[in-house]
Amino acid sequence: MNSRLYLLLFSLAIFILTAIGVVVVYVGEFALSFGLIIAYLIAYPCIFALISVPAGKGKLSWKRIFLLTFSITIIAIAVTSSVWTIVTPRWSFAVATDKTTYALGESVEITVSLENLGFITHSFTSRVSDPIVVDILYGGGLGYEVWFSPPHENNTEFSIGPKESLERHFIWNQTNTSNPWLWNQTYMSGTYSIYAWIPSTDSESVIFIDMNNLFLAWTSISITST
């Protein structure tokens, strides 16, 4: 095996190990990081043993070997970081109303949007076909439910292009459609919390917030008697 092939294999091995290390750092998994350290302790001595063949034959000095290692490492970090930035999904999920304060009986217009801030088209699968669920609570976050958008359970995949948005609009006419003992009564003044979320296919419920939601956002409004 000639020295050029040794150098090619050495460069490829350094690039791959560095790229894997960068990915593990981005993922942030402790178990993967620990396993990678063990792998490095085994792999790097083997790699430098590989390069010792052309070095021992005087084809390449150790100073140049370390310079080559440093250069390949920098290139691998730059390339892997760029690819990771391009392929990693970046989302912005928000819920907003047309006003912050309403009079009793006035319709509340709710807009929920999911924007793809990434560089390529990304997809997700919701447990409901809408794919957004909205829930309104009276009295803030610890209050009780007064209205929610009827969800239609059906696993549905959605794709959003770069810098594009998926929007859904809802109107609440301030009547209770959730608590049966106050059915269709016009509600009272006070503070209301509006929650919006997209449930994943693993969500335990589509009408309650749980830890398996893909996206979650909330806002609050005030309703006055005058």
N, C-alpha and C positions, 0 to 999 in steps of 0.2 A: 504494500500500500504506500503510495507516494506521499510526500509531505503536504501537497496541496489538498489532497483528500482529507488528511488529518486536520488541517486548518479549517476546511469546510465543515467537517463534523463537529469540531470544537466550537466554531462560531454558531452553528445551528443549535447545539446543546445549550450554550449560554443564553441564546435568544429565547428558546423555549422555556427554560427555567425562570428567566426573568419575567417573561410574559405571564406565566402561571402565578408567580409571586404577586404581580400587580393585580391580577384578577382576584386573588385571595384577599388582598388588602381592600379592594373595593367591596367585595362581598361581606367581609368583616366577620366571618365565621371562625370562632376560636378553635374548634376541632380541626378545621382545614388548615389554619395557621400552624397549629402544633404539628400536624402531620407533615406540612411542608418543610418545617424546620428539620425534622428527622430525615426527610427525603434529601434536603440540601446537604446535610452532614454526610450522607452516603454518596450522593451524586457528584458533588464538586471534587472530591479527591479522585474519583474515577475519571472525571473530565480532564483534570490537570495531568493525570497519568497518561491520558490519550495524547495530549499536546507535548508531553515530555519526549516523545519519540522524535518529531522533527527538531525539537529544541536540542535534544542530545546529539543530533547529527550536525548541529551548527547551522541549521537552516533558519532559526529564529531565536533571538536572544530573549531571556526572561523579561527584560524591560519592555520589549515589543509585545510579548505575550500579555503582560498586565495592561498595556495600553490598548491592545486589541480587546481584551475583556471589558475594560471600562467603556470603550466606544460602543461595543455591541450592547452593553447593558443600557446605556443612555438611549440608543436607538430603539431597543425593545420597549423601554418605558414609554417613550414618546409615541410609538406606533400603537401599543396596547391601549394607552390612555385615550388616544384619538378614536380608535375603534369602539372602545367602551362608551365614550361620550356620544358617538353616533347611534349606536344600537340600543342604548339604555333608554327605556321609556321615561319621559318627564311629563307629568300631568299637572293641571291646575283645575281644581274642582271647587265651585262656589255656588252659594244660594243667595239671592238678593230679592228685594221687593221694590215696587215702584215708589213707595214712600216709607218713612220710618214711623209715622204717626197717622192713625186713621180715626174717623168718627165711628160711633156705633152703627152697625149695619152696612158700612161701606165695604165694597169688594176689595179684597187684597190680591194684588197680582204678584205672583211668585215666578221667578225665573231661575232655573238651575242650569248651569253650564259646565261642561267638561272640555277643557282645551288641551290639545296635544302640543306641548312645548318642545318636543323632540325634533330630530332632523329627518326621520323617516316615518312611514305609516306604522301605527301600533294598533293592536287589537286587544279586546278583553271580552269575557263572557259573563253576562249578568244572569242571575237566576230568574229575573222577570223580563218580559219582552218590552217594557216601556223605555229604558231600563232603570228608571229612577223612581224611588219611593220618597214621598214627602209626608212628614208627620208634624202636627202642630200641638203644642202643649200650652195650657193656661197656667200662669203663675211662675214662669221661668223653667229652668232645667229640671227642677224637682216637682213640677206641677203635674197635672193630669191631662190625658189626651182628649182633644176635642174634635180633631179631624185628621184623616189621612187619605192619601190618594189610593184608590183601589188597585192593588197590584195584580198583574196577570202572570202567574207562575209558568214560565217556559224558558228554559235555558237558551239564550240568544247571544250570538256573537256580533260585536260591533267593531268596525274599523274606522279610525280617524286619521286623516292625513296630517302631515306636518303643518303647524300653525293654523289648523282648522279646529272647529268646535262642534260639539253636540249639545243642543239646547232643548230644554223642555219647559213648557209654560203651564202654570196652574193658576186657578182662581178659587179663592175661598170667600164665600159670601157671609162669613161670620155666623154660620149656623152650626149646631152640634150634630155631627153624623157619626160619632164614636160611642159616647156614653148613652146607653138605651134609656136611662131615666131622665135624660135631658134632650131627647131626640128632637132635632130640628128647631130647638129654641135659639133665638138670637142671643148671642153671648154678651158678657158683661165687659166693662172697661177694665183695663189692667195691662200687664206685660205678658206677651206671648213669645214662646221660642219656636222657631221653625227649623226643623232638621230635614236634611236631604241626604240620601245615601244610595249607593249602588251595591246591592247584595251580590256576593260571589256565589258560585254554585255550591260552595260548602257552608253557606250561611244556614243557621238553624231555623231562622224565621225570616220572612220577608216583610213583616209588619212591626218588628222590633229590632232595635239596633243591637248588633252583637260584634264580636271581635273579628269576624270573618268578612266584614264588608270590604269591598274594593276601595270605595271612596266615601268620605263623610264630611259634611260641612253644616254649619248652622248660622242663624242670625236671629235677631229679636226685633219685635215691633211693639208699639204702644197703641192701645185703643182707648180713646177718651169719650166721655159722655156728652161733650159739648163740641 
